Every structure is written in structure tokens, then in C-alpha cells.
């Protein structure tokens, strides 16, 4: 039986920082999108690959691969998988263009809903699915939306992490995540309050994304792959 996922045990020993390598180019319904060269990060590939190694009962490799290493090719391949083209790209873009809180107006004393915001979709739709998997001991890749933008080129500014546990105190939820930008740290968290999902919600975090904020997150579509050499 697989043990619990823990970044210090199951994450990659190297962080998500790479020299300039050939860009990943994806054809999408929004046009051709360059996810940038490797120097911009392979977070989704590292998240998916770490989960692949965990499911295989193997330790993730400790040495950073070079561009001609099969592991590097696998990380790039899993990065593309993590964007789940076209549906995943469309979901990121849709959320980038949604408000944080619900949009509504009042008519004749009644509230009329126009559109659900990113916070409601995270708290009321995505979180129950994510927590259900975590309750069964299954880590969950998360697509983390960090920007509000209409330019499809800003898709690459979003992030991906792996949720492996959580705690609840009243309406407060704290999610434990493996962030490839932070390496094998077990103390990386996303915290939020579920009490007012229709309003803008602050997602507190210590992810390795600089000053960028977390607007919300969703369960990324994941299917396991055989790791290199297996």
C-alpha cells in the first residue's frame, strides 16, 4: 500500500528553476500559445511527474536532468499533459476572466445573479471534490489561477501545485501542497475561509510565486503515466 505523499520524501530534490531551453508551444482554441522556455518553469510537469513516481512506489530522482536526459523530456511531456488541451486551457482562461466574487444586481428588492465568481467556484464546486480525494489519501494536482487578464499569453503566469492534505477549523481551511518552486518543503500552504463564497475571498499562501496572489484553484485533470525506465 502506498504511504502518504510528503514533499520531503516524494517531491523532487531540485526546485523548478531551469536554464533557457526550447519553448513549449501549444495549439489551443485561443490560438497558439508559447508556455515559454524552460526558464519560465515546468511546474505542472513536475507536479504530474512527482505524482507518477509516488503512484509507482518510487522515489523521485534527486539529480536535476539536463536537456538531453529522458527525465527532462518526461517533465516537458507531463507539463503539456497538465494543461489538458483544450479543456484545461479554456478553464484557466475562463477563470482569468471571471470576477473574484459573484456578479449580481438587485431588482425589486431581490438579488439577481449574473455570474458566479472564482471564489464561489473554488469553494463550493472544486473544494468538495478535492477534499473528497484527499480524505481517501489521494493527492490532487491543482490549477492555481493567479491573474485576471484577457490576453491568452498571460496563461503562463498561472501555477500548478499538488495538494496532499488539509485541516479545518470552523470555516477556515488550510491546504498542504507540494510546490515545485519551493522544493521538498512540507510547510507550504494555501489558506482560505469558506464562510462567504459569493464575495471576494483572500487565499493566503506561501507559494513560490513572488508577489502574485492566488485568486482560486481547481482540480486539474490527471491520468497516471509510466515513469522513465519503467
C-alpha positions as CSV (number, residue, x, y, z in Angstrom):
1,X,0.0,0.0,0.0
2,X,1.3,3.5,-0.9
3,X,2.3,5.7,2.0
4,X,1.1,9.3,2.3
5,X,2.6,11.8,-0.1
6,X,5.1,14.1,1.6
7,X,7.2,16.7,-0.3
8,X,10.3,16.0,1.8
9,X,10.0,12.3,0.9
10,X,8.3,12.3,-2.5
11,X,9.0,15.6,-4.1
12,X,11.9,16.3,-6.5
13,X,15.1,17.3,-4.7
14,X,15.6,20.1,-7.2
15,X,13.4,23.2,-7.5
16,X,11.6,24.4,-10.6
17,X,14.4,26.6,-11.9
18,X,15.8,25.9,-15.3
19,X,18.2,27.3,-17.9
20,X,16.8,28.5,-21.2
21,X,15.7,25.5,-23.2
22,X,13.4,25.2,-26.3
23,X,9.9,26.6,-25.7
24,X,6.8,24.5,-25.3
25,X,4.3,25.6,-28.0
26,X,0.6,24.5,-27.7
27,X,-2.1,24.9,-30.3
28,X,-5.3,25.8,-28.4
29,X,-8.8,27.2,-29.2
30,X,-7.3,30.6,-28.2
31,X,-4.6,30.3,-30.8
32,X,-1.0,29.1,-30.5
33,X,0.3,29.7,-27.0
34,X,4.0,29.6,-26.1
35,X,4.3,28.5,-22.5
36,X,7.8,30.0,-22.6
37,X,11.1,28.3,-22.4
38,X,12.0,26.1,-19.5
39,X,13.4,29.1,-17.7
40,X,9.8,30.1,-17.1
41,X,9.2,26.9,-15.2
42,X,7.9,23.3,-15.6
43,X,5.6,23.4,-12.5
44,X,2.8,21.3,-14.0
45,X,5.2,18.7,-15.4
46,X,7.0,18.4,-12.0
47,X,3.6,18.1,-10.2
48,X,2.3,15.4,-12.5
49,X,5.7,13.5,-12.6
50,X,6.0,13.6,-8.8
51,X,2.6,12.0,-8.5
52,X,3.5,9.5,-11.2
53,X,6.6,8.4,-9.2
54,X,4.6,8.3,-5.9
55,X,1.9,6.1,-7.6
56,X,4.7,3.8,-8.9
57,X,6.1,3.5,-5.4
58,X,9.4,5.0,-6.5
59,X,11.4,7.9,-5.1
60,X,11.6,11.0,-7.4
61,X,15.0,11.4,-9.0
62,X,17.3,13.7,-6.9
63,X,19.6,15.0,-9.7
64,X,18.4,17.8,-11.9
65,X,18.2,16.5,-15.5
66,X,19.9,18.1,-18.5
67,X,18.1,18.8,-21.7
68,X,19.1,15.5,-23.3
69,X,18.1,13.4,-20.3
70,X,14.9,11.3,-20.6
71,X,13.7,12.7,-17.3
72,X,13.8,16.2,-18.8
73,X,11.7,15.1,-21.8
74,X,9.3,13.4,-19.4
75,X,8.8,16.6,-17.4
76,X,8.1,18.6,-20.5
77,X,5.7,15.9,-21.7
78,X,3.9,15.9,-18.4
79,X,3.8,19.8,-18.5
80,X,1.8,19.6,-21.7
81,X,-0.4,16.9,-20.2
82,X,-1.1,19.1,-17.2
83,X,-2.6,21.8,-19.3
84,X,-5.2,19.3,-20.6
85,X,-5.6,20.9,-24.0
86,X,-8.1,22.1,-25.0
87,X,-10.5,21.9,-22.0
88,X,-7.9,22.8,-19.3
89,X,-6.6,25.8,-21.2
90,X,-10.1,27.0,-21.7
91,X,-10.8,26.6,-18.0
92,X,-7.8,28.6,-17.0
93,X,-8.7,31.4,-19.4
94,X,-12.4,31.4,-18.3
95,X,-11.3,31.8,-14.7
96,X,-8.8,34.5,-15.6
97,X,-11.8,36.5,-17.0
98,X,-14.2,35.9,-14.1
99,X,-14.6,38.3,-11.2
100,X,-13.3,37.2,-7.7
101,X,-16.8,37.5,-6.2
102,X,-20.2,36.8,-7.7
103,X,-21.7,39.4,-10.1
104,X,-25.3,40.4,-9.3
105,X,-27.7,43.3,-9.1
106,X,-30.9,44.0,-7.1
107,X,-34.3,44.3,-8.8
108,X,-37.5,44.9,-6.9
109,X,-35.7,44.0,-3.6
110,X,-34.4,40.7,-4.9
111,X,-30.8,39.8,-5.8
112,X,-30.4,38.6,-9.4
113,X,-27.2,36.6,-10.1
114,X,-25.3,37.4,-13.3
115,X,-22.2,35.2,-12.9
116,X,-20.5,33.1,-10.3
117,X,-17.1,34.3,-9.3
118,X,-13.8,32.5,-9.0
119,X,-14.2,32.3,-5.2
120,X,-17.6,30.6,-5.3
121,X,-16.4,28.1,-7.9
122,X,-13.3,27.3,-5.8
123,X,-15.1,26.9,-2.5
124,X,-18.5,25.4,-3.5
125,X,-17.6,23.3,-6.6
126,X,-13.9,22.5,-6.6
127,X,-13.1,22.2,-2.9
128,X,-15.6,19.4,-2.1
129,X,-14.2,17.3,-4.9
130,X,-10.6,17.9,-3.9
131,X,-11.2,17.3,-0.2
132,X,-13.1,14.0,-1.1
133,X,-10.0,12.7,-2.8
134,X,-7.7,13.9,0.0
135,X,-9.9,12.1,2.5
136,X,-9.1,8.9,0.6
137,X,-5.4,9.6,0.7
138,X,-5.2,10.6,-3.0
139,X,-3.0,13.7,-3.7
140,X,-4.7,16.2,-6.1
141,X,-3.0,18.4,-8.7
142,X,-4.3,21.9,-8.6
143,X,-4.5,24.5,-11.3
144,X,-3.9,27.8,-9.4
145,X,-5.2,30.9,-11.0
146,X,-3.0,33.9,-10.2
147,X,-4.0,36.6,-12.7
148,X,-7.0,38.5,-14.0
149,X,-6.3,39.0,-17.7
150,X,-7.8,38.8,-21.2
151,X,-4.5,38.3,-23.0
152,X,-4.1,34.5,-23.7
153,X,-0.3,34.9,-23.4
154,X,-0.9,35.5,-19.6
155,X,-2.0,31.9,-19.2
156,X,1.7,31.0,-18.5
157,X,1.5,33.2,-15.4
158,X,-0.7,30.8,-13.6
159,X,0.7,28.0,-11.4
160,X,0.3,24.3,-10.5
161,X,0.8,22.6,-7.2
162,X,-0.1,19.2,-5.6
163,X,-2.5,19.1,-2.6
164,X,-1.7,16.2,-0.3
165,X,-3.5,17.1,3.0
166,X,-5.7,19.7,4.7
167,X,-7.1,20.8,8.0
168,X,-10.3,22.6,9.0
169,X,-11.0,24.9,11.9
170,X,-14.6,26.2,11.8
171,X,-14.9,27.9,8.3
172,X,-11.2,28.1,7.9
173,X,-9.4,25.6,5.6
174,X,-5.7,25.1,5.3
175,X,-4.4,23.0,2.3
176,X,-1.0,21.4,2.4
177,X,0.7,21.5,-1.0
178,X,3.8,20.4,-2.8
179,X,5.1,23.4,-4.7
180,X,7.9,22.6,-7.2
181,X,9.1,26.2,-6.8
182,X,9.7,25.5,-3.1
183,X,11.3,22.1,-3.4
184,X,11.0,19.5,-0.7
185,X,9.3,21.7,1.9
186,X,6.4,20.3,3.9
187,X,5.2,23.7,5.2
188,X,3.8,25.2,2.0
189,X,0.1,26.1,2.5
190,X,-2.9,27.7,0.9
191,X,-5.5,29.0,3.5
192,X,-9.0,30.4,2.9
193,X,-12.3,31.0,4.6
194,X,-15.4,29.2,3.3
195,X,-17.9,31.4,5.1
196,X,-18.8,33.9,2.3
197,X,-18.1,32.2,-1.0
198,X,-20.2,34.7,-3.0
199,X,-17.8,37.5,-2.0
200,X,-14.1,38.0,-2.9
201,X,-12.0,35.7,-0.7
202,X,-8.4,36.1,0.4
203,X,-6.4,33.0,-0.4
204,X,-3.3,33.3,1.9
205,X,-0.3,31.3,0.8
206,X,3.5,31.0,0.9
207,X,3.8,29.6,-2.6
208,X,7.0,30.4,-4.6
209,X,5.2,32.8,-6.9
210,X,6.6,36.1,-5.6
211,X,4.0,38.8,-5.0
212,X,1.4,37.1,-7.1
213,X,-1.9,36.4,-5.3
214,X,-4.0,33.3,-5.5
215,X,-7.4,34.1,-6.9
216,X,-8.7,30.5,-6.8
217,X,-7.9,26.9,-7.8
218,X,-9.4,23.9,-9.4
219,X,-8.8,20.2,-9.7
220,X,-6.6,19.5,-12.7
221,X,-7.4,16.6,-14.9
222,X,-4.7,13.9,-14.2
223,X,-4.1,10.5,-15.6
224,X,-1.1,8.4,-14.5
225,X,1.9,7.7,-16.8
226,X,4.7,5.3,-16.6
227,X,7.9,7.0,-15.4
228,X,11.1,6.8,-17.4
229,X,12.8,3.4,-17.2
230,X,9.6,1.6,-16.1
